[in-house]
Amino acid sequence: MILKLGIPKGSLETATIDLFRRAGFNVTTSSRSYFPAIDDPEIECVLIRAQEMARYVEDGVLDAGVTGLDWVQENEAIVHPVVDLVYAKQSFGKVRWVLAVPEASSFKSVHDLEGKIIATELVATTKRYLSRNGVNAKVEFSWGATEVKPPELADAIVEVTETGSSLRANKLRIIETVLESNTQLIANLQSWEDPEKRRKLEDMAMLLEGAMAALGKVGLMLNVRRSDLEAVLETLPALLKPTISSLSDQEWLAVNTIIDESTVREIIPRLKDAGAQGIVEYPLNKIVL
């Protein structure tokens, strides 16, 4: 059994390959090849633009692929969503496609754009959005640099954003959200019905979710006297209840837990104050619940 897997080429490429590495799949790309190597003999990878991924998965050219919910909807592709992978190019969260206009314009809502020109890469979705709102406007496909088109080349744009910084830098303001999106692992319907391929995809989904769950988390191990355990536990937030085990010296216990990496610098000194000793922080690749 060989599973043909699409990896998104472009803005999501690095983040996707890093997530797969954390999940246990080492994907190696080359600037001269669209066929990355992967250390799993049952998987063949190909680099495909996220915008096209859903179409190739729907047609069966690929068994599965990683792309955005936005591009699945844009292509109206009939595919099976295996798992949501909520990460983006810069952050680990969702992205928004927003309707933005020049800061100096008088436009306040989509209804003010009747008869106007809107530039976007997300043409079909934007047209459906306008139709739902009863607005007739001309939607033009944008090949890139969409933010620079208003006001000379377009009255408004529909553009994807994570932080809004690029829009602000180009003196644009957001007036409405058209679509909220996140990355997904999707599968061809026939491939999903194949028992071997489905099991492979389910295993992959579990490992990818585990890698997502571990992002921003670290493990902590420490030793504590039984008499100080309650004080330590009160100091220690945990993903689950900490694992507590006895040491060879019956007066001492070992505590193992998981915490947010951002809180480590505050928590470790408090743990020391509470009586913890031998505190060890270690990185995590996966948390499978």
Backbone as CSV, one residue per row, in Angstrom:
resi,resn,N_x,N_y,N_z,CA_x,CA_y,CA_z,C_x,C_y,C_z
1,MET,0.845,-1.203,0.000,0.000,0.000,0.000,0.877,1.247,0.000
2,ILE,0.594,2.147,-0.947,1.271,3.438,-1.008,0.225,4.532,-0.892
3,LEU,0.426,5.442,0.052,-0.465,6.590,0.239,0.176,7.808,-0.404
4,LYS,-0.499,8.390,-1.382,0.008,9.597,-2.041,-0.478,10.816,-1.262
5,LEU,0.482,11.562,-0.711,0.175,12.661,0.205,0.665,13.987,-0.358
6,GLY,-0.214,14.981,-0.386,0.151,16.315,-0.841,0.591,17.199,0.318
7,ILE,1.770,17.795,0.173,2.291,18.768,1.132,2.147,20.154,0.506
8,PRO,1.591,21.124,1.225,1.362,22.441,0.604,2.658,23.192,0.328
9,LYS,2.842,23.565,-0.918,4.013,24.354,-1.289,3.706,25.828,-1.092
10,GLY,4.665,26.569,-0.563,4.453,28.005,-0.357,4.466,28.374,1.099
11,SER,3.525,29.232,1.496,3.569,29.827,2.829,3.408,28.812,3.953
12,LEU,2.673,27.725,3.710,2.445,26.727,4.760,3.497,25.616,4.763
13,GLU,4.391,25.634,3.785,5.300,24.504,3.592,6.179,24.238,4.809
14,THR,6.861,25.267,5.304,7.792,25.080,6.418,7.066,24.639,7.677
15,ALA,5.939,25.296,7.980,5.183,24.949,9.188,4.646,23.524,9.106
16,THR,4.220,23.097,7.918,3.680,21.754,7.744,4.770,20.699,7.923
17,ILE,5.917,20.923,7.307,7.019,19.965,7.422,7.501,19.873,8.865
18,ASP,7.527,21.004,9.569,7.932,20.990,10.977,6.924,20.223,11.823
19,LEU,5.631,20.387,11.546,4.604,19.653,12.283,4.741,18.155,12.033
20,PHE,4.969,17.764,10.782,5.147,16.343,10.469,6.387,15.788,11.173
21,ARG,7.449,16.596,11.264,8.648,16.147,11.964,8.335,15.878,13.435
22,ARG,7.591,16.788,14.064,7.212,16.584,15.461,6.340,15.340,15.615
23,ALA,5.558,15.043,14.582,4.682,13.870,14.636,5.440,12.577,14.363
24,GLY,6.702,12.681,13.924,7.509,11.489,13.690,7.785,11.180,12.239
25,PHE,7.361,12.064,11.328,7.590,11.869,9.894,8.618,12.893,9.415
26,ASN,9.787,12.440,9.018,10.827,13.351,8.535,10.690,13.541,7.031
27,VAL,10.280,14.744,6.648,10.083,15.095,5.243,11.243,15.990,4.814
28,THR,11.904,15.621,3.725,13.064,16.372,3.244,12.777,16.898,1.848
29,THR,12.872,18.202,1.683,12.590,18.815,0.385,13.877,19.225,-0.313
30,SER,13.752,19.426,-1.620,14.861,19.906,-2.441,14.345,21.019,-3.333
31,SER,15.148,22.033,-3.534,14.727,23.167,-4.365,14.507,22.759,-5.817
32,ARG,15.026,21.590,-6.209,14.919,21.159,-7.601,13.915,20.036,-7.809
33,SER,13.164,19.693,-6.772,12.223,18.583,-6.905,10.911,18.913,-6.206
34,TYR,9.818,18.477,-6.830,8.493,18.623,-6.229,8.059,17.336,-5.521
35,PHE,9.014,16.421,-5.339,8.706,15.152,-4.695,9.597,14.972,-3.474
36,PRO,9.176,15.497,-2.315,9.985,15.384,-1.100,10.175,13.922,-0.686
37,ALA,11.294,13.669,-0.033,11.535,12.344,0.545,10.897,12.289,1.929
38,ILE,10.414,11.113,2.307,9.839,10.914,3.633,10.309,9.567,4.150
39,ASP,10.558,9.488,5.434,11.111,8.259,6.007,10.029,7.251,6.365
40,ASP,9.045,7.085,5.493,7.986,6.097,5.659,7.753,5.453,4.295
41,PRO,8.091,4.181,4.126,7.986,3.533,2.818,6.559,3.414,2.295
42,GLU,5.558,3.662,3.139,4.168,3.563,2.702,3.595,4.897,2.229
43,ILE,4.429,5.958,2.249,3.946,7.290,1.859,4.812,7.854,0.737
44,GLU,4.169,8.418,-0.264,4.849,9.194,-1.306,4.335,10.621,-1.226
45,CYS,5.255,11.586,-1.163,4.869,12.994,-1.024,5.034,13.745,-2.337
46,VAL,4.208,14.739,-2.513,4.350,15.664,-3.635,3.992,17.061,-3.138
47,LEU,4.743,18.054,-3.582,4.457,19.443,-3.220,3.433,20.022,-4.191
48,ILE,2.331,20.511,-3.652,1.244,21.094,-4.445,0.812,22.378,-3.765
49,ARG,0.502,23.411,-4.542,0.005,24.646,-3.955,-1.294,24.367,-3.202
50,ALA,-1.420,24.975,-2.020,-2.602,24.752,-1.192,-3.884,25.083,-1.945
51,GLN,-3.800,26.077,-2.843,-4.974,26.499,-3.601,-5.522,25.385,-4.501
52,GLU,-4.638,24.468,-4.919,-5.034,23.409,-5.849,-5.230,22.058,-5.171
53,MET,-4.816,21.945,-3.928,-4.751,20.646,-3.260,-6.092,19.920,-3.249
54,ALA,-7.153,20.600,-2.867,-8.454,19.943,-2.712,-8.936,19.340,-4.029
55,ARG,-8.650,20.022,-5.129,-9.081,19.514,-6.441,-8.379,18.203,-6.779
56,TYR,-7.066,18.142,-6.506,-6.313,16.921,-6.805,-6.712,15.778,-5.873
57,VAL,-7.051,16.102,-4.628,-7.514,15.067,-3.700,-8.893,14.570,-4.128
58,GLU,-9.771,15.470,-4.496,-11.111,15.073,-4.944,-11.030,14.168,-6.168
59,ASP,-10.134,14.496,-7.112,-10.016,13.727,-8.358,-9.291,12.402,-8.182
60,GLY,-8.649,12.189,-7.007,-7.952,10.938,-6.768,-6.516,10.921,-7.235
61,VAL,-6.023,12.037,-7.745,-4.601,12.132,-8.083,-3.777,11.955,-6.814
62,LEU,-4.297,12.481,-5.690,-3.703,12.298,-4.374,-4.706,11.576,-3.480
63,ASP,-4.193,10.728,-2.598,-5.066,10.086,-1.612,-5.454,11.060,-0.514
64,ALA,-4.535,11.950,-0.167,-4.770,12.891,0.922,-3.861,14.094,0.737
65,GLY,-4.159,15.161,1.463,-3.332,16.359,1.356,-3.619,17.309,2.501
66,VAL,-2.699,18.209,2.698,-2.834,19.243,3.722,-3.114,20.565,3.018
67,THR,-4.211,21.185,3.364,-4.591,22.453,2.747,-5.507,23.201,3.700
68,GLY,-5.965,24.357,3.283,-6.852,25.151,4.119,-8.310,24.872,3.831
69,LEU,-9.139,24.985,4.866,-10.581,24.889,4.686,-11.056,25.905,3.657
70,ASP,-10.386,27.067,3.592,-10.760,28.099,2.635,-10.674,27.601,1.198
71,TRP,-9.611,26.851,0.889,-9.434,26.376,-0.493,-10.326,25.180,-0.805
72,VAL,-10.699,24.408,0.211,-11.685,23.347,0.008,-13.015,23.973,-0.390
73,GLN,-13.404,25.028,0.332,-14.670,25.692,0.036,-14.605,26.469,-1.275
74,GLU,-13.468,27.087,-1.546,-13.330,27.851,-2.787,-13.528,26.956,-4.005
75,ASN,-12.971,25.735,-3.942,-13.084,24.790,-5.056,-14.348,23.941,-4.988
76,GLU,-15.135,24.129,-3.905,-16.332,23.307,-3.675,-15.998,21.828,-3.832
77,ALA,-14.848,21.452,-3.283,-14.343,20.083,-3.424,-15.087,19.138,-2.480
78,ILE,-15.394,17.960,-2.985,-16.039,16.927,-2.182,-14.943,15.983,-1.703
79,VAL,-14.515,16.183,-0.464,-13.437,15.401,0.136,-13.824,15.058,1.563
80,HIS,-13.066,14.151,2.171,-13.324,13.804,3.567,-12.356,14.564,4.464
81,PRO,-12.858,15.399,5.393,-11.968,16.083,6.335,-11.501,15.113,7.412
82,VAL,-10.222,14.768,7.414,-9.700,13.783,8.360,-9.497,14.410,9.735
83,VAL,-8.829,15.575,9.751,-8.559,16.231,11.035,-8.242,17.700,10.794
84,ASP,-8.696,18.548,11.721,-8.327,19.962,11.696,-6.950,20.121,12.310
85,LEU,-6.095,20.879,11.641,-4.746,21.178,12.141,-4.649,22.690,12.236
86,VAL,-4.915,23.215,13.424,-5.066,24.663,13.558,-3.703,25.327,13.693
87,TYR,-3.067,25.534,12.537,-1.829,26.290,12.488,-1.823,27.078,11.195
88,ALA,-0.978,28.094,11.139,-0.879,28.924,9.951,0.589,29.247,9.706
89,LYS,0.836,30.207,8.816,2.209,30.518,8.434,3.012,31.069,9.593
90,GLN,2.424,31.993,10.358,3.161,32.682,11.413,2.760,32.252,12.813
91,SER,1.526,31.790,12.971,1.024,31.520,14.319,0.343,30.168,14.353
92,PHE,-0.010,29.728,15.538,-0.730,28.485,15.698,-2.174,28.820,16.021
93,GLY,-2.907,29.170,14.996,-4.285,29.572,15.162,-4.973,29.632,13.814
94,LYS,-6.168,30.147,13.811,-6.934,30.261,12.583,-6.564,31.545,11.845
95,VAL,-6.925,31.587,10.568,-6.750,32.799,9.774,-8.123,33.287,9.329
96,ARG,-8.166,34.548,8.948,-9.422,35.122,8.467,-9.239,35.702,7.074
97,TRP,-10.216,35.477,6.219,-10.317,36.231,4.970,-11.240,37.410,5.268
98,VAL,-10.721,38.609,5.084,-11.465,39.794,5.493,-11.702,40.725,4.314
99,LEU,-12.777,41.474,4.414,-13.074,42.537,3.463,-12.427,43.805,3.995
100,ALA,-11.497,44.359,3.225,-10.755,45.535,3.685,-10.855,46.649,2.656
101,VAL,-10.855,47.877,3.167,-10.993,49.065,2.311,-9.951,50.091,2.740
102,PRO,-9.666,51.095,1.900,-8.723,52.137,2.305,-9.182,52.847,3.569
103,GLU,-8.234,53.173,4.426,-8.555,53.856,5.682,-9.359,55.123,5.448
104,ALA,-9.028,55.843,4.375,-9.658,57.139,4.126,-11.027,57.031,3.454
105,SER,-11.434,55.817,3.066,-12.704,55.678,2.349,-13.883,55.815,3.301
106,SER,-15.052,55.997,2.716,-16.279,56.142,3.511,-17.009,54.815,3.687
107,PHE,-16.464,53.737,3.131,-17.132,52.434,3.198,-17.172,51.924,4.640
108,LYS,-18.366,51.490,5.058,-18.532,50.995,6.424,-18.925,49.519,6.466
109,SER,-19.548,49.011,5.393,-19.977,47.610,5.355,-19.975,47.124,3.916
110,VAL,-20.218,45.848,3.741,-20.238,45.268,2.400,-21.318,45.921,1.540
111,HIS,-22.388,46.400,2.166,-23.487,47.000,1.402,-23.085,48.323,0.751
112,ASP,-22.012,48.923,1.213,-21.525,50.163,0.600,-20.743,49.901,-0.680
113,LEU,-20.519,48.626,-1.024,-19.695,48.285,-2.181,-20.520,47.893,-3.405
114,GLU,-21.798,48.221,-3.383,-22.658,47.975,-4.543,-22.055,48.638,-5.785
115,GLY,-21.838,47.833,-6.851,-21.303,48.355,-8.104,-19.815,48.635,-8.099
116,LYS,-19.126,48.317,-7.017,-17.689,48.593,-6.903,-16.857,47.397,-7.375
117,ILE,-15.532,47.552,-7.323,-14.598,46.501,-7.728,-13.882,45.955,-6.498
118,ILE,-13.882,44.621,-6.378,-13.206,43.952,-5.266,-12.155,43.008,-5.843
119,ALA,-10.934,43.138,-5.399,-9.838,42.271,-5.853,-9.568,41.204,-4.800
120,THR,-9.365,39.968,-5.245,-9.094,38.878,-4.308,-8.585,37.653,-5.051
121,GLU,-7.930,36.772,-4.328,-7.569,35.458,-4.858,-8.699,34.475,-4.617
122,LEU,-9.565,34.788,-3.672,-10.662,33.905,-3.273,-11.945,34.327,-3.989
123,VAL,-11.967,34.167,-5.292,-13.020,34.742,-6.125,-14.386,34.098,-5.872
124,ALA,-14.478,32.777,-5.961,-15.774,32.106,-5.848,-16.398,32.330,-4.480
125,THR,-15.584,32.237,-3.435,-16.094,32.444,-2.081,-16.581,33.873,-1.896
126,THR,-15.837,34.829,-2.456,-16.237,36.232,-2.349,-17.552,36.484,-3.081
127,LYS,-17.712,35.865,-4.235,-18.966,36.028,-4.981,-20.142,35.452,-4.195
128,ARG,-19.935,34.315,-3.560,-21.017,33.730,-2.748,-21.337,34.614,-1.548
129,TYR,-20.299,35.207,-0.965,-20.483,36.107,0.178,-21.302,37.339,-0.236
130,LEU,-20.971,37.910,-1.380,-21.713,39.074,-1.874,-23.162,38.706,-2.166
131,SER,-23.363,37.531,-2.757,-24.720,37.086,-3.086,-25.559,36.933,-1.825
132,ARG,-24.953,36.358,-0.756,-25.693,36.196,0.502,-26.114,37.540,1.082
133,ASN,-25.321,38.560,0.806,-25.618,39.889,1.335,-26.388,40.768,0.352
134,GLY,-26.755,40.206,-0.797,-27.540,40.945,-1.772,-26.795,42.102,-2.406
135,VAL,-25.485,41.955,-2.576,-24.656,43.030,-3.136,-24.142,42.617,-4.517
136,ASN,-24.285,43.489,-5.481,-23.731,43.267,-6.816,-22.458,44.084,-6.963
137,ALA,-21.331,43.403,-7.054,-20.042,44.066,-7.230,-19.198,43.220,-8.170
138,LYS,-18.223,43.840,-8.794,-17.329,43.120,-9.702,-16.173,42.531,-8.901
139,VAL,-15.994,41.210,-9.012,-14.911,40.538,-8.295,-13.823,40.159,-9.290
140,GLU,-12.641,40.708,-9.105,-11.521,40.456,-9.999,-10.489,39.569,-9.317
141,PHE,-9.953,38.606,-10.059,-8.905,37.748,-9.510,-7.616,38.540,-9.367
142,SER,-6.979,38.396,-8.214,-5.713,39.072,-7.953,-4.584,38.040,-7.953
143,TRP,-3.547,38.304,-8.718,-2.422,37.390,-8.842,-1.397,37.585,-7.726
144,GLY,-1.649,38.521,-6.837,-0.696,38.781,-5.759,-0.628,40.262,-5.464
145,ALA,0.075,40.607,-4.374,0.203,41.998,-3.944,-1.164,42.674,-3.884
146,THR,-2.139,41.942,-3.373,-3.524,42.439,-3.358,-3.662,43.700,-2.519
147,GLU,-2.871,43.806,-1.450,-3.009,44.944,-0.529,-2.719,46.293,-1.180
148,VAL,-1.935,46.303,-2.275,-1.546,47.588,-2.881,-2.555,48.067,-3.914
149,LYS,-3.588,47.297,-4.188,-4.505,47.649,-5.287,-5.494,48.758,-4.963
150,PRO,-6.038,48.834,-3.755,-6.894,49.994,-3.459,-6.044,51.252,-3.254
151,PRO,-6.537,52.420,-3.626,-7.854,52.642,-4.235,-7.812,52.726,-5.761
152,GLU,-6.596,52.736,-6.366,-6.513,52.955,-7.812,-7.045,51.777,-8.636
153,LEU,-6.693,50.544,-8.261,-7.048,49.380,-9.074,-8.272,48.628,-8.556
154,ALA,-8.691,48.921,-7.353,-9.878,48.278,-6.776,-10.400,49.152,-5.651
155,ASP,-11.695,49.027,-5.373,-12.290,49.790,-4.284,-12.091,49.085,-2.940
156,ALA,-11.965,47.764,-2.989,-11.806,46.972,-1.776,-11.108,45.677,-2.140
157,ILE,-10.673,44.958,-1.123,-10.061,43.655,-1.345,-10.629,42.655,-0.342
158,VAL,-10.555,41.384,-0.692,-10.772,40.300,0.263,-9.441,39.571,0.352
159,GLU,-8.831,39.603,1.533,-7.481,39.091,1.704,-7.377,38.301,3.002
160,VAL,-6.467,37.331,3.018,-6.261,36.516,4.212,-5.323,37.237,5.168
161,THR,-5.600,37.108,6.468,-4.758,37.758,7.457,-4.682,36.913,8.717
162,GLU,-3.535,36.957,9.366,-3.371,36.334,10.681,-3.390,37.400,11.770
163,THR,-2.639,38.469,11.531,-2.497,39.522,12.547,-3.059,40.866,12.106
164,GLY,-3.273,41.052,10.796,-3.741,42.329,10.281,-2.638,43.343,10.066
165,SER,-1.386,42.989,10.373,-0.282,43.955,10.290,-0.014,44.401,8.861
166,SER,-0.097,43.478,7.903,0.152,43.848,6.507,-0.914,44.801,5.980
167,LEU,-2.154,44.573,6.385,-3.239,45.461,5.969,-3.043,46.858,6.551
168,ARG,-2.689,46.923,7.817,-2.463,48.233,8.444,-1.281,48.957,7.797
169,ALA,-0.257,48.204,7.457,0.925,48.809,6.834,0.593,49.411,5.479
170,ASN,-0.424,48.872,4.826,-0.849,49.394,3.526,-2.060,50.318,3.641
171,LYS,-2.287,50.829,4.874,-3.340,51.813,5.134,-4.724,51.294,4.733
172,LEU,-4.986,50.050,5.119,-6.292,49.449,4.895,-6.931,49.117,6.235
173,ARG,-8.244,49.149,6.277,-8.958,48.762,7.495,-9.977,47.681,7.169
174,ILE,-10.154,46.786,8.112,-11.071,45.662,7.948,-12.481,46.119,8.285
175,ILE,-13.441,45.783,7.421,-14.828,46.128,7.734,-15.679,44.890,8.011
176,GLU,-15.303,43.729,7.468,-16.065,42.515,7.751,-15.177,41.287,7.557
177,THR,-15.550,40.195,8.214,-14.890,38.906,8.007,-15.713,38.088,7.027
178,VAL,-15.082,37.646,5.971,-15.756,36.850,4.937,-15.748,35.372,5.303
179,LEU,-14.607,34.899,5.820,-14.456,33.473,6.105,-13.353,33.263,7.131
180,GLU,-13.597,32.380,8.079,-12.555,31.956,9.019,-12.085,30.578,8.581
181,SER,-10.767,30.372,8.585,-10.236,29.131,8.034,-9.119,28.580,8.903
182,ASN,-8.888,27.284,8.757,-7.728,26.647,9.376,-7.242,25.527,8.451
183,THR,-6.067,25.039,8.726,-5.487,23.973,7.933,-6.166,22.652,8.263
184,GLN,-6.301,21.798,7.243,-6.919,20.487,7.412,-6.096,19.412,6.706
185,LEU,-6.169,18.206,7.227,-5.755,17.021,6.480,-7.023,16.464,5.858
186,ILE,-7.067,16.413,4.522,-8.255,15.939,3.818,-7.914,14.673,3.043
187,ALA,-8.941,13.863,2.751,-8.727,12.602,2.050,-9.705,12.454,0.898
188,ASN,-9.259,11.764,-0.126,-10.129,11.362,-1.225,-11.175,10.389,-0.687
189,LEU,-12.415,10.501,-1.161,-13.499,9.686,-0.621,-13.235,8.193,-0.809
190,GLN,-12.737,7.798,-1.988,-12.458,6.382,-2.233,-11.276,5.905,-1.386
191,SER,-10.269,6.749,-1.237,-9.117,6.376,-0.412,-9.526,6.185,1.039
192,TRP,-10.459,7.005,1.505,-10.920,6.903,2.889,-11.669,5.595,3.115
193,GLU,-12.284,5.041,2.070,-13.005,3.783,2.191,-12.067,2.577,2.115
194,ASP,-10.838,2.794,1.675,-9.846,1.718,1.622,-9.334,1.462,3.052
195,PRO,-9.511,0.241,3.594,-9.160,-0.008,5.009,-7.710,0.313,5.351
196,GLU,-6.778,-0.056,4.477,-5.362,0.183,4.770,-5.032,1.671,4.763
197,LYS,-5.530,2.364,3.750,-5.247,3.793,3.656,-5.939,4.562,4.774
198,ARG,-7.154,4.135,5.111,-7.872,4.809,6.196,-7.127,4.634,7.518
199,ARG,-6.639,3.412,7.785,-5.891,3.184,9.024,-4.625,4.038,9.046
200,LYS,-3.958,4.140,7.898,-2.745,4.954,7.821,-3.071,6.415,8.113
201,LEU,-4.150,6.901,7.545,-4.545,8.297,7.751,-5.001,8.539,9.185
202,GLU,-5.703,7.595,9.773,-6.129,7.748,11.161,-4.927,7.775,12.106
203,ASP,-3.942,6.913,11.837,-2.719,6.930,12.650,-1.984,8.252,12.479
204,MET,-1.889,8.722,11.238,-1.221,9.995,10.963,-1.937,11.139,11.668
205,ALA,-3.265,11.135,11.610,-4.049,12.190,12.256,-3.805,12.216,13.759
206,MET,-3.758,11.019,14.386,-3.521,10.952,15.822,-2.157,11.542,16.176
207,LEU,-1.129,11.198,15.397,0.219,11.697,15.667,0.318,13.205,15.414
208,LEU,-0.348,13.691,14.364,-0.335,15.130,14.081,-1.058,15.911,15.177
209,GLU,-2.182,15.373,15.647,-2.893,16.022,16.755,-2.035,16.028,18.012
210,GLY,-1.310,14.935,18.237,-0.408,14.881,19.383,0.684,15.919,19.294
211,ALA,1.210,16.111,18.077,2.237,17.126,17.874,1.676,18.527,18.074
212,MET,0.428,18.746,17.620,-0.211,20.041,17.832,-0.420,20.302,19.324
213,ALA,-0.854,19.269,20.052,-1.126,19.425,21.479,0.133,19.764,22.263
214,ALA,1.292,19.330,21.745,2.552,19.559,22.463,3.155,20.932,22.191
215,LEU,2.645,21.622,21.185,3.200,22.934,20.856,3.023,23.888,22.039
216,GLY,4.113,24.525,22.440,4.049,25.481,23.539,4.022,24.847,24.914
217,LYS,4.211,23.529,24.988,4.207,22.834,26.280,5.588,22.229,26.553
218,VAL,5.894,22.038,27.812,7.121,21.343,28.223,6.772,20.401,29.365
219,GLY,7.640,19.423,29.584,7.477,18.535,30.723,8.350,18.985,31.881
220,LEU,7.892,18.737,33.080,8.668,19.028,34.286,8.747,17.773,35.148
221,MET,9.959,17.462,35.581,10.160,16.409,36.575,10.800,17.045,37.798
222,LEU,10.413,16.577,38.970,11.005,17.124,40.190,10.846,16.118,41.314
223,ASN,11.654,16.299,42.343,11.556,15.496,43.560,11.072,16.383,44.704
224,VAL,10.324,15.787,45.628,9.777,16.558,46.734,9.574,15.642,47.949
225,ARG,9.801,16.170,49.139,9.485,15.429,50.355,7.962,15.268,50.474
226,ARG,7.555,14.153,51.053,6.121,13.919,51.230,5.465,15.069,51.993
227,SER,6.174,15.621,52.947,5.618,16.700,53.769,5.405,17.983,52.964
228,ASP,6.129,18.133,51.840,6.008,19.343,51.017,5.133,19.133,49.783
229,LEU,4.620,17.928,49.580,3.900,17.613,48.343,2.707,18.532,48.121
230,GLU,1.903,18.762,49.144,0.708,19.589,48.972,1.060,20.995,48.524
231,ALA,2.119,21.568,49.085,2.538,22.922,48.703,3.004,22.958,47.259
232,VAL,3.712,21.903,46.834,4.184,21.831,45.443,3.002,21.704,44.485
233,LEU,2.053,20.831,44.800,0.906,20.635,43.916,0.058,21.895,43.801
234,GLU,-0.029,22.674,44.856,-0.782,23.932,44.789,-0.093,24.935,43.866
235,THR,1.221,24.819,43.722,1.985,25.724,42.866,1.923,25.301,41.401
236,LEU,1.616,24.023,41.165,1.841,23.399,39.861,0.556,23.245,39.058
237,PRO,0.336,24.073,38.032,-0.781,23.813,37.120,-0.412,22.623,36.246
238,ALA,-1.390,21.877,35.803,-1.074,20.680,35.023,-2.091,20.455,33.923
239,LEU,-1.616,19.885,32.798,-2.506,19.488,31.716,-3.447,18.385,32.214
240,LEU,-2.897,17.408,32.885,-3.643,16.369,33.574,-3.136,16.340,35.011
241,LYS,-3.701,15.457,35.843,-3.172,15.339,37.200,-1.723,14.864,37.124
242,PRO,-0.819,15.463,37.895,0.587,15.056,37.833,0.756,13.582,38.190
243,THR,1.752,12.970,37.573,2.126,11.603,37.931,3.036,11.659,39.158
244,ILE,2.667,10.936,40.192,3.432,10.943,41.449,3.872,9.519,41.746
245,SER,5.153,9.325,41.963,5.665,7.985,42.246,6.664,8.043,43.392
246,SER,6.798,6.900,44.082,7.704,6.813,45.225,9.143,6.612,44.763
247,LEU,10.079,7.124,45.550,11.502,6.909,45.317,12.026,5.851,46.299
248,SER,13.294,5.478,46.153,13.865,4.469,47.039,13.842,4.938,48.497
249,ASP,14.002,6.241,48.692,13.848,6.837,50.012,12.372,7.163,50.208
250,GLN,11.706,6.478,51.124,10.263,6.609,51.293,9.814,8.011,51.701
251,GLU,10.743,8.854,52.132,10.400,10.227,52.493,10.254,11.130,51.270
252,TRP,10.665,10.610,50.107,10.676,11.446,48.897,9.767,10.868,47.815
253,LEU,9.233,11.788,47.004,8.377,11.425,45.877,8.899,12.096,44.601
254,ALA,8.616,11.467,43.462,8.912,12.068,42.156,7.604,12.552,41.540
255,VAL,7.644,13.747,40.980,6.456,14.337,40.352,6.785,14.643,38.896
256,ASN,5.895,14.230,38.009,6.078,14.468,36.566,4.808,15.106,36.024
257,THR,4.945,16.217,35.304,3.759,16.903,34.805,4.084,17.678,33.539
258,ILE,3.064,18.296,32.944,3.183,19.079,31.705,2.609,20.459,31.970
259,ILE,3.335,21.493,31.536,2.871,22.869,31.731,3.130,23.695,30.478
260,ASP,2.518,24.869,30.407,2.780,25.799,29.312,4.200,26.342,29.427
261,GLU,4.926,26.324,28.314,6.311,26.793,28.326,6.406,28.246,28.772
262,SER,5.387,29.037,28.455,5.417,30.460,28.796,5.360,30.709,30.294
263,THR,4.945,29.696,31.059,4.814,29.890,32.514,6.011,29.362,33.292
264,VAL,6.952,28.723,32.616,8.059,28.051,33.303,8.856,29.009,34.178
265,ARG,9.165,30.178,33.665,10.040,31.092,34.408,9.391,31.589,35.700
266,GLU,8.058,31.605,35.770,7.396,31.975,37.014,7.240,30.778,37.950
267,ILE,6.989,29.593,37.371,6.648,28.436,38.187,7.862,27.809,38.856
268,ILE,8.983,27.665,38.138,10.138,26.973,38.717,10.624,27.640,40.012
269,PRO,10.771,28.965,40.087,11.168,29.561,41.382,10.168,29.289,42.496
270,ARG,8.852,29.293,42.145,7.838,29.019,43.175,7.897,27.561,43.637
271,LEU,8.198,26.645,42.690,8.359,25.240,43.065,9.533,25.069,44.022
272,LYS,10.620,25.776,43.730,11.796,25.703,44.609,11.448,26.212,46.007
273,ASP,10.689,27.320,46.057,10.261,27.871,47.346,9.385,26.882,48.117
274,ALA,8.598,26.078,47.363,7.671,25.145,47.995,8.351,23.854,48.457
275,GLY,9.641,23.709,48.133,10.379,22.539,48.601,10.789,21.560,47.531
276,ALA,10.513,21.862,46.247,10.900,20.953,45.162,12.408,20.980,44.968
277,GLN,12.964,19.824,44.592,14.392,19.719,44.301,14.584,18.902,43.021
278,GLY,15.783,19.018,42.433,16.083,18.246,41.225,15.109,18.529,40.101
279,ILE,14.758,19.781,39.892,13.763,20.148,38.875,14.384,20.047,37.485
280,VAL,13.747,19.298,36.606,14.221,19.124,35.231,13.113,19.519,34.268
281,GLU,13.430,20.417,33.340,12.505,20.784,32.264,12.951,20.071,30.993
282,TYR,11.995,19.491,30.239,12.364,18.788,29.008,11.335,19.077,27.906
283,PRO,11.793,19.092,26.639,10.887,19.401,25.531,9.959,18.240,25.225
284,LEU,8.839,18.546,24.561,7.851,17.543,24.166,7.627,17.605,22.656
285,ASN,7.502,16.460,22.029,7.120,16.410,20.613,5.655,16.107,20.427
286,LYS,5.111,15.230,21.265,3.707,14.814,21.114,3.071,14.632,22.482
287,ILE,1.772,14.969,22.543,0.939,14.635,23.702,-0.300,13.935,23.136
288,VAL,-0.420,12.652,23.332,-1.540,11.888,22.819,-2.458,11.571,23.990
289,LEU,-3.649,12.123,23.962,-4.590,11.973,25.074,-5.517,10.782,24.851
